[in-house]
Amino acid sequence: MSAACTAVLKREFPSIDGELLSYVETVLQSSADEFENGDEVYEAVGAILHEVSQEKSEDDVREICDSFLRLLKPGRHNDDGGGGGRFLGGGHKKILAAPIQLGEMAATQETAGDDVQSIWVIQRDDSLKVDSRKLEKAEAKRQQKLEKRQEVKAAVAAAAASSTPVLQTATASQVISKKDNKLESKGLNRSMDVRIENFDVSFGDKTLLQNADLLLAAGRRYGFVGRNGLGKTTLLKMISGKQLQIPAHITVLHVEQEVVGDDTTALDSVLEVDTVRTGLIERERELNRQIAAGSADASLSTELSEVYNQLLMIEAEKAPARASIILNGLGFSKEMQARSTRTFSGGWRMRLALARALFSKPDLLLLDEPTNMLDIKAIIWLENYLQNWPTTLLVVSHDRNFLDTVPTDILYLHSLRIETFKGNYEQFDKTRTERHKSQRREYEAQLAHRNHVQEFIDRFRYNANRAASVQSKIKMLEKLPELKPVEKEIEVTLKFPEVEPLNPPVMNLNEVQFKYSDDKVIFTSVNLSANLDSRICIVGENGAGKTTLLKIVVGLLQPTGGLVHMHRGVRLGYFSQHHVDQLDMSVNCVELLQNAYPGKPIEEYRRVLGSFGVSGDLALQVVASLSGGQKSRVALAKMCMGRPNFLVLDEPTNHLDIETIEALGKAVNKYTGGVILVSHDERLIRMICKELWVCGDGTVKSVDGGFDEYRKIVERELEAVAG
């Protein structure tokens, strides 16, 4: 009968949500045998039904509760033919044959004596008296029923609360040798190497690193790689937050937060990082002020001379030029360097934080995805700048070209450990591949040897003449090291949906121009077209209009001039820079797709998530608990639920690891629809680009020669600025 009750609920309360519907169903089903009348049903669920619909009166809700009871116990309902009778607890209506005059009955009773039973006084049979033991049992049963209802309510409340993500924190533990402790306590440790041995890092219940070792030799540049979600960013935070102990005399700077905006200019914001220089300049001003005021203290002139000498020693006069070079390389023009920090967006403030870090030159610089906030021109500058970095560098990056250019060593996080490889990423990739091949050959050879020995043992186990040999072979097998198959990371595969072909042209931009209300012109006279076989990559400096152009293509912005023609069969899939940040973090992955595209089978949502590597238990995790790369894949899956035949992707690689970027490139190449991509990842552009559009100088134009030609143009511009 539960299905019938559910039908009544949905009909009478169409706005009831899933959790309340499930709760009412559970109460009705679990207590069906215990309900005696409609009032008990009302007592159990009436309050909840009133909350769902305040328009229904108490009588309306009681009638609905009666209907539930009729459905749950159809044999006990009193039907008078009108369908509106109330439940009478198993009794029957008595229909009188003729009217009764109560006054006459009362008079008759008064004269009839004790033999006539009064209609006013009901004579009860002793057999109907309540047994005290039965009463206690009934009371205990009622109490048990109430407790059961409370448990159901608590379970529903817990389920609702579980949908809210609980933010967990990372913890670390470390074994420190007594020798290092003594040196540290006496201040005798002067080594600039960072050695963190035998340490663990956990995030909530998940172990990220176990019995791991990390050695950073002074002056080396380390690229830190590994799959998303394994703990690279967490480890950087553990080091910078001193939760993992390193020598106290080593200065550490972790670039992770944007600069707070105020009235300080961008150039001064960088210069003030050098606290020694800033302090000396402030003291110089104060001493000059006192001397100008006529102070007769001779020591002031002596101190001023000492301040001048110290400023000369640290080359303080060269600091503004050095800061300006760094800012310019990261995209800050002379005009921008003179602007207050409050006028910059979050992305530019992150660049400013990076500029401050490069200027301060800490003993250990920690960078987490520094290329995410940069355009290709700034990335090329940063690659060149970091190749001459004088102190120790540890950088997490997914940019394959950056990792081939900057690091002297690669740290590889896998299997809860950190493994060190000499050379850049390309050398690491070759070494790892060869090592896997060698380990696989060794494993297969050992396995073949073990099987051969076991075959001899099985063959001659019961041969008395070979007993000694068999025992010898058994002992040999016991001494052989335990065989472990070579660990191989699961290959990431992404798959975009199959689409039907469309006759060209699919998209056409004719004399398109765009400017904002303040008359700031972004671009003019844009004449470009695209079809389903297009693989267009858009490059250019930040602020040149790349994202603006994409928004015009997808219809989020209207051009202030010209026309955009779209094929009527086009279904656009748009992945914005902030797509990941706009996901609902309080639901799991399946529910996220379900809310965006309701009415489909659960299997369909899981299939689409699985095509982007979000499968199994991962698909049921709350979005807030996923890593940045996993959230990006969920966002891509959400985009593909609409089965787009033309993809517009704005910086889709920002949170993806190297393997996933490689998989994205392969998926785009297999995709039968069109693609327009904005990216700063050189390897991805080289993988998929058939046509390069460059935003800059107030226009958008196609460049012959592809990315190689564009990189040459950028390098010539950087050389001109440096010269």
Stockholm file with secondary structure:
# STOCKHOLM 1.0

chainA/1-723         MSAACTAVLKREFPSIDGELLSYVETVLQSSADEFENGDEVYEAVGAILHEVSQEKSEDDVREICDSFLRLLKPGRHNDDGGGGGRFLGGGHKKILAAPIQLGEMAATQETAGDDVQSIWVIQRDDSLKVDSRKLEKAEAKRQQKLEKRQEVKAAVAAAAASSTPVLQTATASQVISKKDNKLESKGLNRSMDVRIENFDVSFGDKTLLQNADLLLAAGRRYGFVGRNGLGKTTLLKMISGKQLQIPAHITVLHVEQEVVGDDTTALDSVLEVDTVRTGLIERERELNRQIAAGSADASLSTELSEVYNQLLMIEAEKAPARASIILNGLGFSKEMQARSTRTFSGGWRMRLALARALFSKPDLLLLDEPTNMLDIKAIIWLENYLQNWPTTLLVVSHDRNFLDTVPTDILYLHSLRIETFKGNYEQFDKTRTERHKSQRREYEAQLAHRNHVQEFIDRFRYNANRAASVQSKIKMLEKLPELKPVEKEIEVTLKFPEVEPLNPPVMNLNEVQFKYSDDKVIFTSVNLSANLDSRICIVGENGAGKTTLLKIVVGLLQPTGGLVHMHRGVRLGYFSQHHVDQLDMSVNCVELLQNAYPGKPIEEYRRVLGSFGVSGDLALQVVASLSGGQKSRVALAKMCMGRPNFLVLDEPTNHLDIETIEALGKAVNKYTGGVILVSHDERLIRMICKELWVCGDGTVKSVDGGFDEYRKIVERELEAVAG
#=GR chainA/1-723 SS CHHHHHHHHHHHCTTCCHHHHHHHHHHHHHTTTTCCSHHHHHHHHHHHHHHHCTTSCHHHHHHHHHHHHHHHCGGGCCCCSSSCCCCCTTCCCCCCSSCCCHHHHHHHHHHHGGGSCCSSSCCCCGGGSCCHHHHHHHHHHHHHHHHHHHHHHHHHHHHHHHTSCCCCCEEEEECCCHHHHHHHHHTCCCCCCEEEEEEEEEETTEEEEEEEEEEECTTCEEEEECCTTSSHHHHHHHHHTTSSCCCTTSCEEEECSCCCCSSSBHHHHHHTTCHHHHHHHHHHHHHHHHHHTTCCCHHHHHHHHHHHHHHHHTTGGGHHHHHHHHHHHTTCCHHHHTSBGGGSCHHHHHHHHHHHHHHHCCSEEEEESGGGGCCHHHHHHHHHHHTTCCSEEEEECCCHHHHHHSCSEEEEEETTEEEEEESCHHHHHHHHHHHHHHHHHHHHHHHHHHHHHHHHHHHHTTCGGGHHHHHHHHHHHHHSCCCCCCCCCCCCCCCCCCCCCCCSCSEEEEEEEEECTTCCEEEEEEEEEECTTCEEEEEECTTSSHHHHHHHHHTSSCCSEEEEEECTTCCEEEECTTTTTTSCTTSBHHHHHHHHSTTSCHHHHHHHHHTTTCCGGGGGSBGGGSCHHHHHHHHHHHHHTTCCSEEEEESTTTTCCHHHHHHHHHHHHHCSSEEEEECCCHHHHHHHCSEEEEEETTEEEEETTHHHHHHHHHHHHHHHHHC
#=GC SS_cons         CHHHHHHHHHHHCTTCCHHHHHHHHHHHHHTTTTCCSHHHHHHHHHHHHHHHCTTSCHHHHHHHHHHHHHHHCGGGCCCCSSSCCCCCTTCCCCCCSSCCCHHHHHHHHHHHGGGSCCSSSCCCCGGGSCCHHHHHHHHHHHHHHHHHHHHHHHHHHHHHHHTSCCCCCEEEEECCCHHHHHHHHHTCCCCCCEEEEEEEEEETTEEEEEEEEEEECTTCEEEEECCTTSSHHHHHHHHHTTSSCCCTTSCEEEECSCCCCSSSBHHHHHHTTCHHHHHHHHHHHHHHHHHHTTCCCHHHHHHHHHHHHHHHHTTGGGHHHHHHHHHHHTTCCHHHHTSBGGGSCHHHHHHHHHHHHHHHCCSEEEEESGGGGCCHHHHHHHHHHHTTCCSEEEEECCCHHHHHHSCSEEEEEETTEEEEEESCHHHHHHHHHHHHHHHHHHHHHHHHHHHHHHHHHHHHTTCGGGHHHHHHHHHHHHHSCCCCCCCCCCCCCCCCCCCCCCCSCSEEEEEEEEECTTCCEEEEEEEEEECTTCEEEEEECTTSSHHHHHHHHHTSSCCSEEEEEECTTCCEEEECTTTTTTSCTTSBHHHHHHHHSTTSCHHHHHHHHHTTTCCGGGGGSBGGGSCHHHHHHHHHHHHHTTCCSEEEEESTTTTCCHHHHHHHHHHHHHCSSEEEEECCCHHHHHHHCSEEEEEETTEEEEETTHHHHHHHHHHHHHHHHHC
//
